[in-house]
Amino acid sequence: MSTTNQVSMNKNILYFAIGSTVAFILYITLILTPAGACFKLDSGSNSLGLSFSYTKDMVLSFFESRSQEQLLCYSQFLQIWDAIFAIIYTLMYASWIVWLFNNKRWLALIPILGMISDWSENYIELIMIKTYSNAGAISETIVSLGSGINSFKWILSSLTYLIILLGIIIAIKNFFTKSK
């Protein structure tokens, strides 16, 4: 690829990264937060997926503190709004990684695996909600599986942040060494 095409492609990736970051912020503000209001409580956790891991007691406490309507809302949130959010944050993180590490596009796999983990953890949460709603109990095995996937998601997320931070540091270093 010619240098002119590479510069043009890099600009397009940068514009996409900036646009996806704006979409990320707007989505959280205008859609995700209002959509989650129907299952939000004034105290306690408002999402199992926001903790690094969880136990059966934590899950039962989370479910028991909500009405059936709130659990239905939480299910819909996981199926629709959180699934879309995973796509948006993955596009944002992957585009920044591709822009920062032009020659190492494979690094974009890390946020993609994070998205898949997020979706998988949501699916397990939906199974737990359905089981709890039907039987009033939850299997320790399914809770452990969901918690493990959730922890893996957060490890991948942390790795994604680390990669982006490293890319920013390298870009700053390169900027100052070119200026000399």
C-alpha positions in Angstrom: 0.0 0.0 0.0 1.4 3.4 -0.9 2.2 6.0 1.8 -0.6 8.2 0.7 -3.1 5.4 1.0 -1.7 4.4 4.4 -2.1 8.0 5.7 -5.7 8.2 4.3 -6.6 4.8 5.8 -5.0 5.9 9.2 -7.1 9.1 9.1 -10.3 7.1 8.4 -9.5 4.8 11.3 -8.9 7.8 13.6 -12.2 9.4 12.5 -14.0 6.1 13.2 -12.3 5.8 16.6 -13.4 9.3 17.5 -16.9 8.7 16.2 -17.3 5.4 18.0 -16.1 7.1 21.2 -18.8 9.8 20.8 -21.3 7.0 20.1 -20.1 5.2 23.3 -20.6 8.3 25.5 -24.0 9.1 23.9 -25.2 5.5 24.2 -24.3 5.4 27.9 -25.9 8.8 28.6 -29.1 8.6 26.4 -29.9 4.9 26.2 -28.1 2.6 28.6 -28.6 4.5 31.8 -32.3 5.2 31.2 -32.9 1.6 30.1 -31.4 0.3 33.3 -33.5 2.5 35.5 -36.3 0.0 35.7 -34.3 -2.5 37.8 -32.1 0.0 39.7 -32.1 0.0 43.4 -31.0 2.9 45.7 -28.5 0.7 47.5 -26.6 -2.4 46.5 -25.4 -3.7 43.2 -27.4 -2.8 40.1 -25.7 -5.3 37.8 -24.1 -8.6 38.4 -21.8 -8.1 35.4 -20.2 -5.0 37.0 -18.5 -6.9 39.8 -15.3 -8.9 39.1 -17.0 -12.1 40.3 -20.0 -13.2 42.3 -21.2 -16.0 44.5 -24.5 -17.8 44.7 -25.5 -15.7 47.8 -24.7 -12.5 45.9 -26.9 -13.6 43.0 -29.7 -14.7 45.2 -29.5 -11.4 47.1 -29.5 -9.5 43.8 -32.6 -11.4 42.6 -34.5 -11.4 45.9 -34.2 -7.6 46.2 -36.1 -7.1 43.0 -39.7 -7.7 41.9 -40.6 -10.0 39.0 -41.1 -6.9 36.9 -37.6 -5.6 37.7 -36.1 -9.0 36.9 -38.0 -9.0 33.6 -36.7 -5.6 32.9 -33.2 -6.7 33.8 -33.6 -9.7 31.4 -34.6 -7.4 28.5 -31.7 -5.0 29.4 -29.2 -7.9 29.1 -30.7 -9.2 25.9 -31.0 -5.9 24.1 -29.3 -2.8 25.5 -26.3 -4.5 27.1 -25.7 -6.6 23.9 -25.7 -3.4 21.8 -23.4 -1.7 24.3 -20.9 -4.5 23.9 -20.8 -4.0 20.1 -20.3 -0.2 20.6 -17.5 -0.5 23.1 -15.8 -3.2 21.1 -15.9 -1.1 18.0 -14.5 1.8 20.0 -11.7 -0.1 21.7 -10.7 -2.1 18.6 -10.6 1.0 16.4 -8.3 2.8 18.9 -6.1 -0.2 19.0 -5.9 -0.5 15.2 -5.1 3.2 15.0 -2.5 3.2 17.7 -0.9 -0.1 16.6 -1.0 0.1 12.8 1.0 -3.0 12.3 -0.5 -5.1 15.0 -4.2 -5.4 14.1 -4.4 -8.8 15.8 -4.4 -6.9 19.1 -8.0 -5.9 18.3 -8.9 -9.5 19.1 -8.7 -8.8 22.8 -11.8 -6.4 22.9 -13.6 -8.8 20.5 -13.0 -11.7 22.9 -14.2 -9.4 25.7 -17.5 -8.7 23.8 -18.0 -12.5 23.3 -17.3 -13.0 27.0 -19.8 -10.2 27.9 -22.5 -11.8 25.7 -21.8 -15.3 27.2 -22.0 -13.9 30.8 -25.3 -12.2 29.9 -26.6 -15.5 28.6 -25.7 -17.3 31.8 -27.4 -14.5 33.8 -30.5 -15.0 31.7 -30.5 -18.7 32.6 -30.1 -17.8 36.3 -33.0 -15.4 36.1 -35.2 -17.9 34.4 -34.3 -20.7 36.8 -34.8 -18.4 39.8 -38.2 -17.2 38.5 -39.4 -20.7 37.9 -37.9 -22.6 40.9 -36.8 -19.9 43.3 -33.3 -21.4 43.4 -30.1 -21.3 41.3 -27.5 -24.0 40.7 -24.1 -23.3 42.2 -22.5 -24.6 39.0 -24.3 -22.1 36.7 -23.3 -19.3 39.2 -19.7 -20.4 39.1 -19.7 -20.6 35.3 -21.2 -17.1 35.0 -18.8 -15.7 37.6 -15.8 -17.3 35.8 -16.9 -15.9 32.4 -17.5 -12.5 34.1 -14.0 -12.5 35.6 -12.5 -13.4 32.2 -14.4 -10.5 30.7 -12.9 -8.1 33.2 -9.4 -9.5 32.6 -9.8 -9.0 28.9 -11.2 -5.5 29.6 -8.2 -4.6 31.7 -5.9 -6.0 29.1 -7.7 -3.8 26.5 -7.1 -0.7 28.6 -3.5 -1.7 29.1 -2.9 -2.1 25.4 -4.6 1.3 24.7 -2.5 3.0 27.4 0.7 1.4 26.0 -0.3 2.6 22.6 -0.8 6.2 23.9 2.5 6.1 25.7 4.3 4.9 22.5 2.5 7.5 20.4 3.5 10.3 22.8 7.1 9.0 22.9 7.2 8.9 19.1 5.8 12.4 18.8 8.5 13.9 21.1 11.3 11.9 19.5 10.2 13.1 16.0 10.1 16.7 17.2 13.8 16.7 18.1 
